[in-house]
């Protein structure tokens, strides 16, 4: 006997429901790099390595950790031995990026290591004692400040009102992005920072005379910090009052992620907003939700400033009189609430249970 149409419909709904539930429970997967990209994808073979291990590729991982400030560079070339120095560096990395501190190359740690990131080292900045040891509430529900600054807390100090000019290079570009679209992205990115601090940003066509100069570059581009190809280092910027902001032209940049079809695309506005934070004097934050967190996954959009970003930049420049942090505190509290995800999981389970009951009674 052929099944009734209602049974077929319910069976289809049940399968769809189970698929949604499985997707909701799925763990993050490691970043896939196309051929010719950075070598970080090879670190996947190091999964579960720990002190005492000897695995091919650990030497390259030591170079990675030395590059971003977690261990000293080896004068004679690093070995593939997981020694005590590497364990200390892994623990420091895990602590900085708010990962479980295990000292081992577990899945969350390798997943974050292989993710694209900013080229500014995590040791290029320092924090005053009062901030690094702070456990006091800053009005955000008891949250600890995680923002940092470049060493010496450099900042732009022109006479009030502070207005900085910026320009996008007319020659250091990517051919698939219209110049006006790129300029619009940077206008929005600068506006995010201008909203919270008493600093104005004015676009100029005079690139050489601008305070802040942004552009796209490939490989070695004259600043001593070469780019490494797709899905490695996304960009880097220099502390005040240098003003240089460089993006890796080898990336697939997107100005509208909803319309972008390339799975490895990087959101330009998120990276531009992050690098402007460096231009203003901020270092990296250990808060994963912050714009100033050092890594960004393909297709991830993270351009909205968090409380941590705003408190950091306001420490340097003060608050814009027309801006209040209260709205951001409310957003942070809402994002930390488990209610939404719990509701989704519970709803999926409930609907699935109802469908199973109906199906068994037909």
C-alpha positions in Angstrom: 0.0 0.0 0.0 1.4 3.4 -0.9 1.7 5.8 2.0 -0.9 8.6 2.3 0.0 12.1 1.3 -0.2 13.3 4.9 2.4 10.7 5.9 4.7 11.8 3.2 4.4 15.4 4.1 5.0 14.7 7.8 8.0 12.5 7.0 9.5 15.4 5.0 8.9 17.9 7.8 10.4 15.5 10.3 13.6 15.0 8.2 13.9 18.8 7.8 13.5 19.3 11.5 16.1 16.8 12.4 18.5 18.5 9.8 18.0 21.9 11.5 18.6 20.4 14.9 21.8 18.7 13.8 23.0 22.0 12.3 22.3 23.9 15.5 24.4 21.4 17.5 27.3 21.4 15.0 30.7 22.5 16.3 32.7 25.1 14.4 34.9 23.6 11.7 38.4 24.5 10.8 39.0 27.1 8.1 39.7 25.7 4.7 42.3 27.5 2.6 42.5 27.3 -1.1 45.8 26.2 -2.7 48.4 28.9 -2.6 47.1 30.3 0.7 48.9 30.6 4.0 50.5 27.5 5.5 48.4 27.6 8.6 46.0 25.0 7.3 48.7 22.4 7.7 48.5 22.9 11.5 45.4 20.6 11.5 47.8 17.6 11.7 48.9 18.9 15.1 45.6 18.1 16.7 46.0 16.8 20.3 49.7 17.4 20.4 51.0 18.1 23.9 54.2 18.4 25.9 56.5 15.5 25.0 55.0 15.1 21.5 57.2 15.3 18.4 55.1 16.0 15.3 56.2 17.4 11.9 54.9 21.0 11.7 55.5 22.0 15.4 58.5 24.0 14.3 56.3 26.0 11.9 53.8 26.5 14.7 56.6 27.9 16.8 57.4 30.4 14.1 53.7 31.4 14.0 53.7 31.9 17.8 56.9 33.8 17.7 55.6 36.0 14.9 52.6 37.1 17.0 54.6 37.5 20.2 54.0 34.4 22.2 57.6 33.1 22.3 61.0 34.3 21.3 62.3 33.6 17.8 64.8 30.8 17.6 68.3 31.7 16.4 69.0 28.2 15.1 65.5 27.3 13.7 62.7 25.7 15.8 62.5 21.9 16.2 59.4 19.8 16.0 59.5 18.9 19.7 56.6 20.0 21.9 58.8 21.3 24.8 58.1 23.3 27.9 58.6 26.6 26.0 56.0 25.7 23.4 53.6 24.7 26.2 54.0 28.1 27.9 53.4 29.8 24.6 50.3 27.8 23.9 48.9 28.6 27.3 49.6 32.3 26.7 47.9 32.2 23.3 44.8 30.4 24.8 44.6 32.9 27.6 44.9 35.9 25.3 42.2 34.7 22.9 39.9 33.6 25.7 40.2 29.9 24.9 40.2 27.0 27.5 43.8 27.1 28.9 44.9 23.5 28.5 48.5 23.9 27.2 47.5 21.4 24.4 46.7 21.8 20.8 43.0 20.9 21.1 40.4 21.6 18.5 39.3 25.1 19.7 42.9 26.2 19.8 43.9 24.9 16.3 40.6 26.2 14.9 41.5 29.7 16.1 45.2 29.5 15.0 44.1 28.5 11.5 41.6 31.4 11.2 42.6 34.5 9.3 43.8 37.3 11.5 45.3 40.8 11.8 49.0 41.0 11.3 49.6 43.2 14.3 51.4 41.1 17.0 49.6 40.4 20.2 52.7 41.6 22.0 53.0 44.9 20.2 50.8 46.6 22.9 50.9 47.0 26.6 48.4 47.7 29.3 48.7 49.8 32.4 48.7 47.9 35.7 45.3 49.3 36.7 43.7 47.9 33.5 45.4 44.6 33.2 44.6 43.7 36.8 41.2 45.3 36.8 38.3 43.2 38.1 36.0 46.1 38.8 32.8 46.8 37.1 32.9 49.5 34.5 29.1 49.8 34.4 28.7 46.8 32.1 27.3 44.3 34.6 30.7 43.5 36.2 32.6 42.7 33.0 36.4 42.9 33.1 38.1 45.3 30.6 40.0 43.4 28.0 41.1 46.2 25.7 44.8 47.1 25.3 46.9 49.8 23.8 50.1 50.0 21.9 53.1 50.4 24.2 53.3 53.9 25.6 49.6 54.5 24.9 50.3 56.7 21.8 47.4 58.8 20.5 46.8 61.6 18.1 47.1 64.9 19.9 46.4 67.8 17.5 44.8 70.9 19.0 41.0 70.7 19.7 38.9 70.0 17.8 40.8 66.9 16.7 40.1 66.2 13.0 42.1 63.6 11.1 42.2 63.4 7.3 42.2 60.0 5.5 42.6 58.8 2.0 42.3 55.6 0.1 45.2 54.9 -2.3 44.2 55.5 -5.9 46.7 52.9 -7.1 46.8 50.3 -4.4 43.4 48.8 -5.2 41.6 45.5 -6.1 40.1 45.5 -9.5 36.8 43.8 -8.7 35.7 46.4 -6.1 34.4 49.7 -7.4 36.4 52.6 -5.8 33.2 54.3 -4.6 32.1 51.1 -2.8 35.4 50.9 -1.0 35.2 54.6 0.0 31.7 54.0 1.3 32.9 51.1 3.5 35.7 53.3 5.0 33.3 56.2 5.5 31.0 53.9 7.6 34.0 52.4 9.4 35.4 55.8 10.4 31.9 57.0 11.4 31.6 54.1 13.9 34.6 55.4 15.8 33.7 59.1 15.4 30.3 58.4 17.0 31.9 57.5 20.3 34.9 59.8 20.6 35.4 63.6 20.0 37.5 63.0 16.8 36.4 63.9 13.3 37.5 62.1 10.2 37.5 63.9 6.8 38.2 62.1 3.5 40.7 63.8 1.2 41.9 63.2 -2.3 45.4 64.1 -1.4 46.8 60.7 -0.4 50.3 61.8 0.4 49.2 64.6 2.7 46.5 62.6 4.6 47.0 61.7 8.2 45.7 58.2 7.6 46.5 56.4 4.3 44.8 53.1 3.4 45.4 50.7 0.5 45.5 47.1 -0.8 48.9 45.5 -1.2 50.4 42.1 -2.2 53.3 40.3 -0.6 56.3 42.5 0.2 55.1 46.1 -0.1 57.8 48.3 1.4 56.9 48.4 5.1 59.0 45.4 6.1 55.9 43.3 6.9 55.0 41.3 3.8 51.6 39.8 3.3 51.2 36.0 3.0 48.3 35.4 0.5 44.7 34.3 1.0 43.3 33.6 4.4 46.4 34.3 6.4 47.1 37.8 7.6 44.2 40.1 6.5 45.8 43.4 7.1 47.9 45.5 9.5 48.1 49.1 10.7 50.6 51.2 12.7 50.2 53.1 15.9 49.8 56.9 16.0 51.0 59.0 14.4 52.1 56.7 11.6 48.8 56.6 9.9 49.4 53.6 7.5 46.7 51.0 7.1 47.4 48.1 4.7 45.1 45.3 3.5 46.2 42.1 1.8 45.0 42.4 -1.9 45.3 38.6 -2.2 42.1 38.2 -0.1 38.7 38.0 -1.6 37.2 41.2 -0.2 33.4 41.7 0.1 31.6 45.0 0.5 28.2 43.3 0.6 28.3 39.9 2.2 24.7 39.1 1.4 25.4 39.4 -2.3 28.9 37.7 -2.1 29.0 34.1 -3.4 32.7 33.2 -2.6 32.8 31.1 0.5 36.2 32.4 1.6 35.3 36.1 1.2 36.4 38.5 4.0 34.1 41.4 5.1 36.0 44.6 4.2 34.1 46.8 6.7 34.9 44.5 9.6 38.6 44.5 8.9 38.7 48.3 8.1 37.0 49.1 11.4 39.5 46.8 13.3 42.6 48.4 11.6 41.3 51.9 12.3 41.3 51.0 15.9 45.0 50.3 15.6 45.5 53.6 13.8 43.9 55.3 16.8 46.2 53.5 19.3 44.2 50.4 20.4 45.9 47.0 20.6 44.1 43.7 20.5 41.3 42.7 22.8 40.9 39.3 24.4 37.1 39.6 24.1 35.9 37.4 21.2 33.0 39.7 20.5 35.1 42.9 20.3 36.0 44.4 16.9 39.6 44.5 18.2 39.8 40.7 18.7 42.7 39.6 16.5 41.0 37.0 14.2 38.0 37.0 11.8 36.6 34.0 10.0 35.6 34.1 6.3 32.1 35.5 5.8 32.0 36.7 9.4 30.8 40.3 9.9 31.9 42.0 13.0 32.0 45.8 12.5 29.8 47.0 15.4 31.8 48.4 18.3 31.3 46.6 21.6 31.5 48.1 25.1 35.1 46.8 25.3 36.1 48.6 22.1 34.4 51.9 23.1 35.8 51.9 26.6 39.3 51.4 25.2 39.2 54.1 22.7 37.5 56.5 25.1 40.3 55.9 27.6 42.6 57.4 25.0 40.4 60.3 23.6 37.5 60.7 26.0 33.8 60.3 25.2 31.9 62.1 22.5 29.4 64.3 24.3 26.5 63.1 22.2 27.2 59.4 22.9 26.1 57.2 25.8 27.3 53.7 26.6 24.0 52.7 28.1 22.7 51.3 24.8 25.8 49.2 24.3 25.5 47.8 27.9 22.0 46.7 27.1 23.1 45.0 23.8 25.9 43.2 25.6 23.6 42.0 28.3 21.1 40.7 25.6 23.8 38.9 23.7 25.1 37.2 26.8 21.6 35.9 27.7 21.3 32.1 26.9 17.5 32.5 26.5 17.5 32.9 22.7 19.6 29.9 21.9 17.8 27.8 24.6 14.5 28.9 23.1 15.6 27.8 19.6 16.9 24.4 20.8 13.8 23.9 22.8 11.5 24.9 20.0 13.2 22.5 17.6 12.9 19.7 20.0 9.2 20.4 20.7 8.3 20.6 17.1 10.2 17.4 16.3 8.4 15.6 19.1 5.0 16.7 17.9 5.8 15.5 14.4 6.9 12.1 15.6 3.7 11.7 17.6 1.6 12.6 14.6 3.5 10.4 12.3 3.1 7.4 14.6 -0.6 7.8 14.8 -1.3 8.0 11.0 
